[in-house]
Amino acid sequence: MIRLLESISRFAGSLRWLFMPLGLFATVAVGVHAGADAVDDWLLTAFDWLDGRCDRALAALLLAAGDLFGVEASRIDGWVFGAASVVDLRERALLARWGAVALELGLDAGLALPVLAYRERESTPTALQDRARQILAGRGLAGNRREDLRELLRAVLRDPTPMRLLLPPIIALVAIAAASRIASEVQAVTFSSLSLILSVATAGTVARFAALLALGGVLVSLGGRATLQALFWAHKRAETAQREGRSTFSRRSAGLVLLAISLPVACAALATARLTSFFR
């Protein structure tokens, strides 16, 4: 039995190269989904405002046309009512929902590129230093291990492309939101299960503790890796563009559309995290 368990453990360990990138992608996807929920509400509000403006403009146009051609007021009222009913709340909600879904899928595709390039050799501190030395080898910066990541950050400050500066924080924000969502689910499931056999107060305390463990575990094991991988990926792209002799404008404008869209979504995702709820 012990040998069987050891064999299963070794087999599972050999697949870390597969499920670790998938785990990082899932973390990013959950965080983006949390932000897309808020975007859905924003889009619905925007569509309501736009529909109201269009209804007023169309009503004014129909009234002016009716006065010009001497159309009866009752008929003009019917036209105005029909025009206002073309796009009602149901259509606006559907448009907002599909807009949020399209945005979510697009951001999943855009933000998945860095984390899907993750390799398990980057998971340990020594390997992270080795990876930094490999990236910086072209500049002759490889040296003391403690200095490698510092030099990487200095290189980011020397050539502050938007992808270098903003992509890692965006990944960190969506990772925090994802960890909060997962911790909330763990808390809810734990409380509903333990409340059947324990008092409400005891079940709540244990559920809160389990949620904090889940929150910390996801942030350390997945969130930190995803953020570092985004930093390495953005740095590699910047170095490649510089070696290819691209203009400063071309390097500075790379990824601006993705960043401009994903940053407010990431901020919205963080706003839904409500981390303080786990400590009350």
Buried (B, 14 or more C-beta within 10 A) or exposed (E): EEEEEEEEEEEEEEEEEEEBBEBBBBBBBBBBBBBBBBBBEBBBEBBBEEBEEBBEEBBEEBBEEBEEEEBEEEEBBEBBEEBBEEBEEEEBBEBBBEBBBEBBEBBBEBBBBBBBBBEBEBBEEEEBBBBBBEBBEEEEBBEEBEBBBEBBBEBBEEBEBBBBEBBBBBBBBBBBBBBBBBBBEBBEEBBEEBBEEBEEEEBBBBBBEBBBEBBEBBBEBBBBBBBBBBBBBBBBBBBEBBEEEBEEEEBBEBBEEBBEBBBEBBBBBBEBBEEEEBEE
